């Protein structure tokens, strides 16, 4: 513990140096560009270590009129980021000049926040996925907790990078229809459900187009366990796992 | 979370805390054990602390941290109520707790459950675990004893219970947690908050149901020996 007694009310600037530990965490977010805009998917889990503690956490939120933000990592830091963005959008609206921040601008703002916190050894413990459409231009980018940022046709955070991106590299193509896009994302989420211990079977898919944002209601996917090889796997080799 | 064996270890509320909404308000519940390492420093603590007339908080984790956080929030809510001219909402109370918990996340070790009733939203429960995440829930469980209650609530929780059903559920749950969690014990306290006000209840150990491998308490072996009934295992 620190030897000095900082004022408990001053907030982050009262501590000298720190890197934190995450407590309540969200797992992967996966997003793709499709014909009309961006599709983004995540599960609704908030894990507390190995316990699947919260099962109705919305990890994808709309930002302004043109963007969607999905986050994995520490949920309290995500909530704080949403407050920063709320202020950003509010000030943007207060100009009342007809202009509004697009996904590219929001992504840049987030990158600056994440990188500057990293430089102070006090990161926001999140991996962010930022997607949106403005004036027909689709945008999809990502920022990590150390400030690494880039844009691509498909992005993911956490386990999604290892399990979902390879699928997307094979099967993504320009001008996916909404149905094909949803099916592709569901394929990814299912793999993550099978292979990511912190995944839960309750998902939200969000869509953003020039018309606006839709975050669909939570739903669960059917899983398949009916492989003959699953029935008696230790028959031929007792004690095997 | 290594348990320090010494008597001088920081006071920690091992704890089981619960907050449940029902049709008309909320029921908060907690055990009463405060431990310093392996020693029970207080066997009758009150972990359900008042913030305002209509909002209470269940405290878990470090006793000192949870007390100071609730003291600060009580102070701010008092000022806020004066300025607002009417009772503070549960949401405001929860957000103040979140503010302090989040901004001091490196120094604090306390998980809190805020519950209360206001005229705008009715009965509400907010969980604020370690780290300062704010999460509104129909019911919340916390503290070390809560590990033993996830399955119980998955099975027993129902939306729209009556006040009696809700309080029964809370008492049963805390009692089950006490049975298995060494860091929880003592009595079960409940606080019921609704439009009519606040009601505190107290359930001493002997008023709680007996669980697996627990026996009916006796005054002495001698009472059993002299009894005419046959002994059972």
Contacts between the chains, C-beta under 8 A, distances in Angstrom:
chain1	res1	chain2	res2	distance
A	1	B	107	6.8
A	2	B	107	7.2
A	6	B	107	7.9
A	8	B	68	7.6
A	8	B	72	7.1
A	8	B	100	6.6
A	8	B	103	7.8
A	8	B	104	5.4
A	8	B	107	7.6
A	9	B	72	7.5
A	9	B	100	7.4
A	9	B	103	7.6
A	10	B	103	7.8
A	11	B	103	4.2
A	12	B	103	6.5
A	15	B	106	6.3
A	15	B	107	8.0
A	18	B	106	5.1
A	20	B	105	6.3
A	20	B	106	6.1
A	22	B	131	7.1
A	23	B	129	6.3
A	23	B	130	4.3
A	23	B	131	3.5
A	23	B	133	7.4
A	24	B	129	5.7
A	24	B	130	7.6
A	24	B	131	5.6
A	24	B	133	4.6
A	46	B	133	7.2
A	46	B	135	7.2
A	48	B	129	6.5
A	48	B	130	8.0
A	51	B	147	7.4
A	51	B	150	7.3
A	53	B	129	7.5
A	54	B	127	8.0
A	54	B	135	6.0
A	54	B	137	7.8
A	56	B	137	7.9
A	57	B	135	7.1
A	74	B	131	6.1
A	74	B	133	7.8
A	75	B	131	7.5
A	75	B	133	4.4
A	75	B	135	7.7
A	76	B	98	7.9
A	76	B	102	5.4
A	76	B	105	7.1
A	76	B	131	4.5
A	76	B	132	4.3
A	76	B	133	4.1
A	76	B	134	7.6
A	79	B	102	7.9
A	79	B	133	6.5
A	79	B	134	6.4
A	80	B	102	6.7
